[in-house]
């Protein structure tokens, strides 16, 4: 015990709307309630932007190819993306947030951190505020959200996932060690499938296992991410809730456990990143005019190719075509690829929010 190293006076909420896009569609179209609904294109190149909880029971998830989703659930109901409507509802939700604190950090149109430290005397007071926010959101939008309450952002985000949908969970300082120790490492923000598999090979399966790993071991085997893993295993996260966080791009990149050696592997993995990026673009309600493709090779040399367009990217097909053109400008011959990334920048100001996103693997 006694591993925690942060400001005990902070009271942080993480509020996450439940299946936001799909829930808005079900709320606006009552005949869809109880049905497996997704937001996205049904085309062969379509990507799922959001899935209702009814669809998730079949294994359907956001960023999944629509063809895969239809195989999992043939009765899936596809709804067209209506960002203007989602932004309208989002503005109501964020207005509610600002009724309780000015320290609101938007992560996307349906998710935010709130610092209620000046209003809440303790975490129990913060819980009461979270209940009020949930009640206000339901009353004004007829939608549900899940809330996590803790003394930092990392713990609050973990907590909000515990009792979804319509959940609320609090991690008290005295319970932090036990809470983290019992979680599978796959639940930790920043640990993706490939990284989890690598950790498993080292005998790291839970938060307790990760906490027992030496810092030098994590640095040696996971690079810069090692310090991050060392801290989160101890519940350490000193980041402030920043309502003015600078945002410049939305992107996805992946460092591969095993270097890519063939053109087919490169095309396949980049296509997956495109799908992930488009899903993020739709969730954040923001797009841009500059596309960048990045490749890092086994000798740690790196190349980027960018193109700035006359108009914003407005479809996955557009994104895919431009990314393909940039990929074809990179010389992959006789080189092994250890990282690929695709980013959209030069963002449009009229949209709500954006965030540089990494896929940790």
C-alpha positions as CSV (number, residue, x, y, z in Angstrom):
1,X,0.0,0.0,0.0
2,X,1.0,3.6,0.0
3,X,1.9,3.7,-3.7
4,X,-0.3,6.6,-4.6
5,X,1.4,9.9,-5.4
6,X,-1.1,12.5,-6.3
7,X,-3.1,15.4,-4.9
8,X,-5.7,13.8,-2.6
9,X,-7.8,17.0,-2.7
10,X,-8.7,16.6,-6.4
11,X,-12.2,15.4,-7.3
12,X,-12.3,14.3,-10.9
13,X,-15.3,13.1,-12.9
14,X,-15.2,11.2,-16.1
15,X,-18.6,11.4,-17.9
16,X,-19.1,9.2,-20.9
17,X,-22.4,9.0,-22.8
18,X,-23.7,5.5,-23.4
19,X,-23.5,4.5,-27.1
20,X,-24.1,8.1,-27.9
21,X,-24.7,8.2,-31.7
22,X,-26.8,5.0,-31.6
23,X,-28.7,6.2,-28.6
24,X,-29.6,9.5,-30.2
25,X,-30.9,7.6,-33.2
26,X,-33.0,5.3,-31.0
27,X,-34.3,8.2,-29.0
28,X,-35.3,10.2,-32.1
29,X,-36.8,7.1,-33.7
30,X,-38.7,5.2,-31.0
31,X,-39.3,2.2,-33.3
32,X,-35.6,1.5,-33.1
33,X,-35.5,1.0,-29.3
34,X,-34.6,-2.5,-28.4
35,X,-33.1,-3.2,-31.9
36,X,-29.5,-3.7,-32.8
37,X,-28.7,-0.3,-34.3
38,X,-25.4,1.0,-35.7
39,X,-24.4,4.4,-37.2
40,X,-22.3,4.0,-40.3
41,X,-22.4,3.1,-44.0
42,X,-23.6,-0.3,-45.1
43,X,-21.3,-0.3,-48.1
44,X,-18.5,-2.8,-48.6
45,X,-16.0,-0.1,-47.5
46,X,-18.2,1.1,-44.7
47,X,-17.1,1.4,-41.0
48,X,-19.2,1.3,-37.9
49,X,-19.0,4.6,-36.1
50,X,-21.2,3.6,-33.1
51,X,-23.1,0.5,-32.0
52,X,-26.1,0.3,-29.6
53,X,-25.8,-2.1,-26.7
54,X,-28.2,-4.4,-28.5
55,X,-25.8,-4.6,-31.3
56,X,-22.8,-5.0,-29.0
57,X,-24.3,-8.3,-27.7
58,X,-23.5,-9.8,-31.1
59,X,-19.9,-8.6,-30.9
60,X,-20.4,-5.5,-33.1
61,X,-18.1,-2.6,-32.2
62,X,-17.1,0.8,-33.4
63,X,-14.4,0.9,-36.1
64,X,-15.4,-2.5,-37.3
65,X,-15.9,-3.0,-41.0
66,X,-19.6,-3.0,-41.8
67,X,-19.3,-6.3,-43.7
68,X,-18.0,-8.0,-40.5
69,X,-20.8,-6.4,-38.5
70,X,-23.4,-7.7,-40.8
71,X,-22.0,-11.2,-40.6
72,X,-22.2,-11.1,-36.8
73,X,-25.7,-9.6,-36.8
74,X,-27.7,-10.0,-40.1
75,X,-30.6,-8.0,-38.6
76,X,-28.4,-5.0,-37.9
77,X,-30.2,-1.7,-38.5
78,X,-27.9,0.9,-40.2
79,X,-28.5,4.6,-39.7
80,X,-26.8,7.4,-41.6
81,X,-24.4,9.6,-39.7
82,X,-26.1,12.9,-38.6
83,X,-23.3,14.9,-37.0
84,X,-25.3,18.1,-36.9
85,X,-27.9,16.3,-34.7
86,X,-25.2,14.8,-32.5
87,X,-23.6,18.2,-32.0
88,X,-26.9,19.7,-31.1
89,X,-27.4,17.1,-28.3
90,X,-23.8,17.4,-27.3
91,X,-24.1,21.1,-26.8
92,X,-26.9,20.5,-24.3
93,X,-24.8,18.0,-22.5
94,X,-21.8,20.3,-22.3
95,X,-23.9,23.2,-21.1
96,X,-25.0,20.9,-18.2
97,X,-21.3,20.2,-17.5
98,X,-20.5,23.9,-17.3
99,X,-23.3,24.4,-14.9
100,X,-21.2,22.5,-12.3
101,X,-17.7,23.6,-13.2
102,X,-15.7,25.7,-15.6
103,X,-13.0,23.0,-15.7
104,X,-14.4,20.8,-18.4
105,X,-12.0,19.0,-20.8
106,X,-13.8,17.6,-23.8
107,X,-12.4,14.3,-25.2
108,X,-15.0,14.1,-27.9
109,X,-18.6,15.1,-28.5
110,X,-19.8,12.6,-25.9
111,X,-17.1,12.4,-23.3
112,X,-15.3,14.8,-20.9
113,X,-13.3,15.1,-17.7
114,X,-14.7,17.5,-15.1
115,X,-12.7,18.9,-12.1
116,X,-15.3,19.6,-9.4
117,X,-12.6,20.1,-6.6
118,X,-13.7,23.7,-5.7
119,X,-17.4,22.6,-5.4
120,X,-17.0,19.2,-3.7
121,X,-15.6,19.0,-0.2
122,X,-14.8,15.3,-0.6
123,X,-15.4,12.4,-3.0
124,X,-18.8,11.8,-1.5
125,X,-19.8,15.3,-2.5
126,X,-18.4,14.6,-6.0
127,X,-20.6,11.5,-6.2
128,X,-23.6,13.7,-5.4
129,X,-22.6,16.1,-8.2
130,X,-22.3,13.1,-10.6
131,X,-25.8,11.9,-9.8
132,X,-27.1,15.4,-10.4
133,X,-25.4,15.6,-13.8
134,X,-26.7,12.2,-14.8
135,X,-30.2,13.3,-13.7
136,X,-30.0,16.6,-15.7
137,X,-28.8,14.8,-18.8
138,X,-31.6,12.3,-18.7
139,X,-34.2,15.0,-18.0
140,X,-33.0,17.3,-20.9
141,X,-32.0,14.7,-23.5
142,X,-33.7,11.4,-22.4
143,X,-30.2,9.8,-22.7
144,X,-28.0,8.0,-20.2
145,X,-24.4,8.4,-19.3
146,X,-21.9,6.6,-17.1
147,X,-19.7,8.4,-14.5
148,X,-16.4,7.6,-12.9
149,X,-15.3,9.5,-9.8
150,X,-11.7,9.5,-8.4
151,X,-8.8,11.7,-7.5
152,X,-7.2,11.7,-11.0
153,X,-8.1,11.4,-14.6
154,X,-6.7,7.9,-15.1
155,X,-8.7,6.3,-12.3
156,X,-11.9,8.3,-13.1
157,X,-11.8,7.0,-16.7
158,X,-11.3,3.4,-15.6
159,X,-14.2,3.8,-13.1
160,X,-16.6,5.1,-15.7
161,X,-16.3,1.8,-17.6
162,X,-17.2,-0.4,-14.6
163,X,-21.0,-0.3,-14.6
164,X,-21.9,0.7,-18.1
165,X,-24.5,1.6,-19.3
166,X,-26.1,4.2,-16.9
167,X,-23.4,3.4,-14.4
168,X,-21.6,5.2,-11.6
169,X,-18.5,4.0,-9.8
170,X,-16.1,5.6,-7.4
171,X,-12.5,4.8,-6.7
172,X,-11.6,6.0,-3.2
173,X,-7.9,6.6,-2.4
174,X,-7.9,3.8,0.2
175,X,-9.2,1.4,-2.5
176,X,-6.9,2.4,-5.3
177,X,-4.3,-0.3,-4.9
178,X,-6.9,-3.1,-4.6
179,X,-8.9,-1.7,-7.6
180,X,-5.9,-1.6,-9.9
181,X,-4.5,-4.9,-8.7
182,X,-7.5,-6.8,-9.7
183,X,-8.0,-5.4,-13.2
184,X,-6.8,-7.3,-16.3
185,X,-4.2,-5.2,-18.0
186,X,-6.4,-5.1,-21.1
187,X,-8.7,-2.8,-19.2
188,X,-5.9,-0.2,-18.8
189,X,-6.0,2.9,-21.0
190,X,-2.9,2.7,-23.2
191,X,-2.5,-1.1,-23.3
192,X,-3.8,-2.6,-26.5
193,X,-4.1,-6.1,-27.7
194,X,-0.5,-6.6,-28.9
195,X,1.1,-4.9,-25.9
196,X,-1.1,-7.1,-23.6
197,X,0.1,-10.2,-25.4
198,X,3.7,-9.1,-25.0
199,X,3.1,-8.4,-21.3
200,X,1.5,-11.9,-20.9
201,X,4.7,-13.5,-22.3
202,X,6.5,-11.7,-19.4
203,X,3.9,-13.0,-16.9
204,X,2.1,-9.7,-16.6
205,X,-1.7,-10.3,-16.6
206,X,-3.2,-8.0,-14.0
207,X,-2.5,-4.6,-12.4
208,X,-0.8,-6.4,-9.5
209,X,1.6,-8.1,-11.9
210,X,2.3,-4.7,-13.6
211,X,3.0,-3.1,-10.3
212,X,5.5,-5.8,-9.4
213,X,7.5,-5.1,-12.6
214,X,10.7,-3.1,-12.2
215,X,10.8,0.3,-13.8
216,X,14.0,-0.6,-15.6
217,X,12.4,-3.7,-17.0
218,X,9.4,-1.7,-18.3
219,X,11.7,0.9,-19.9
220,X,13.8,-1.7,-21.5
221,X,11.0,-3.7,-23.0
222,X,8.4,-1.0,-23.7
223,X,10.5,2.1,-24.4
224,X,8.9,5.5,-23.5
225,X,5.6,3.8,-22.7
226,X,7.4,2.0,-19.8
227,X,7.3,5.1,-17.6
228,X,3.6,5.5,-18.3
229,X,2.9,1.8,-17.4
230,X,5.0,2.1,-14.2
231,X,2.9,5.1,-13.0
232,X,-0.6,3.9,-13.9
233,X,0.1,0.6,-12.1
234,X,0.4,2.8,-9.0
235,X,-2.6,5.0,-9.7
236,X,-0.3,7.9,-10.5
237,X,-1.6,10.5,-12.9
238,X,-0.9,14.2,-12.2
239,X,-2.4,15.6,-15.4
240,X,-4.7,18.5,-14.8
241,X,-8.2,18.9,-16.3
242,X,-7.4,21.4,-19.0
243,X,-10.4,23.2,-20.7
244,X,-8.0,25.0,-23.0
245,X,-6.0,22.0,-24.2
246,X,-4.4,22.7,-27.6
247,X,-5.7,20.4,-30.3
248,X,-4.2,20.2,-33.8
249,X,-4.9,16.8,-35.3
250,X,-6.7,13.5,-35.1
251,X,-4.6,10.5,-35.9
252,X,-3.9,6.8,-35.3
253,X,-0.6,5.0,-35.4
254,X,0.6,1.6,-34.5
255,X,4.0,0.2,-33.6
256,X,4.1,-3.5,-34.6
257,X,5.3,-6.3,-32.4
258,X,6.7,-7.9,-35.5
259,X,8.0,-5.8,-38.4
260,X,6.1,-5.8,-41.6
261,X,8.0,-7.2,-44.5
262,X,5.5,-7.5,-47.5
263,X,3.5,-5.0,-49.4
264,X,0.3,-6.9,-48.6
265,X,1.0,-6.5,-44.8
266,X,1.6,-2.8,-45.2
267,X,-1.6,-2.2,-47.2
268,X,-3.7,-4.3,-44.8
269,X,-2.4,-2.6,-41.7
270,X,-2.6,0.9,-43.1
271,X,-6.2,0.2,-44.2
272,X,-7.0,-0.8,-40.6
273,X,-5.6,2.5,-39.4
274,X,-7.7,4.4,-41.9
275,X,-10.8,2.7,-40.6
276,X,-9.8,3.5,-37.0
277,X,-9.1,7.1,-38.0
278,X,-12.4,7.6,-39.8
279,X,-14.2,6.2,-36.7
280,X,-12.4,8.8,-34.6
281,X,-13.1,11.6,-37.0
282,X,-16.8,10.8,-36.9
283,X,-16.9,10.5,-33.1
284,X,-15.1,13.9,-32.7
285,X,-17.3,15.6,-35.2
286,X,-14.3,17.2,-36.9
287,X,-12.4,16.8,-40.0
288,X,-9.6,18.5,-41.8
289,X,-7.8,19.2,-45.1
290,X,-4.3,17.8,-44.5
291,X,-3.6,14.1,-44.6
292,X,-0.2,12.7,-43.4
293,X,1.1,9.1,-43.7
294,X,4.1,8.1,-41.5
295,X,6.3,5.1,-41.7
296,X,9.1,4.1,-39.4
297,X,11.5,1.4,-40.4
298,X,13.6,-1.2,-38.5
299,X,16.6,1.0,-38.6
300,X,14.5,3.7,-36.9
301,X,14.6,6.0,-39.9
302,X,11.3,7.6,-40.6
303,X,9.5,9.1,-43.6
304,X,6.3,11.2,-43.8
305,X,4.2,12.2,-46.8
306,X,1.5,14.8,-46.6
307,X,-1.1,16.4,-48.9
308,X,-3.2,19.5,-48.2
309,X,-6.5,19.5,-50.0
310,X,-8.7,22.3,-51.3
311,X,-11.6,20.9,-49.3
312,X,-12.0,18.9,-46.1
313,X,-12.1,15.1,-46.1
314,X,-15.8,14.2,-46.0
315,X,-16.0,10.4,-46.5
316,X,-14.0,7.3,-45.7
317,X,-13.6,6.7,-49.5
318,X,-12.0,10.1,-49.9
319,X,-9.7,9.4,-46.9
320,X,-8.7,6.0,-48.3
321,X,-8.0,7.3,-51.8
322,X,-5.7,10.1,-50.5
323,X,-3.9,7.8,-48.0
324,X,-3.3,5.2,-50.8
325,X,-1.8,8.0,-53.0
326,X,0.5,9.0,-50.1
327,X,1.5,5.4,-49.4
328,X,2.5,4.9,-53.0
329,X,5.0,7.8,-52.7
330,X,6.9,5.9,-49.9
331,X,9.7,3.6,-50.9
332,X,9.2,0.4,-48.8
333,X,11.6,-1.7,-50.8
334,X,14.2,-3.6,-48.8
335,X,13.0,-2.1,-45.6
336,X,11.1,-3.7,-42.7
337,X,8.3,-1.5,-41.3
338,X,8.0,-1.2,-37.5
339,X,5.4,1.6,-37.3
340,X,2.7,3.1,-39.5
341,X,0.5,6.1,-38.9
342,X,-2.1,8.2,-40.6
343,X,-3.2,11.7,-39.4
344,X,-5.6,14.4,-40.4
345,X,-4.8,18.0,-39.5
346,X,-5.6,21.5,-40.6
347,X,-8.8,21.0,-38.8
348,X,-12.1,22.8,-39.4
349,X,-12.8,25.3,-36.7
350,X,-16.6,25.0,-36.8
351,X,-16.5,21.5,-35.3
352,X,-16.6,20.8,-31.6
353,X,-13.4,19.0,-30.6
354,X,-10.5,16.9,-31.7
355,X,-7.7,14.9,-30.2
356,X,-4.5,13.3,-31.2
357,X,-5.1,9.6,-30.6
358,X,-2.6,6.8,-30.5
359,X,-3.3,3.1,-30.7
360,X,-0.9,1.4,-28.2
361,X,-0.1,-2.1,-29.2
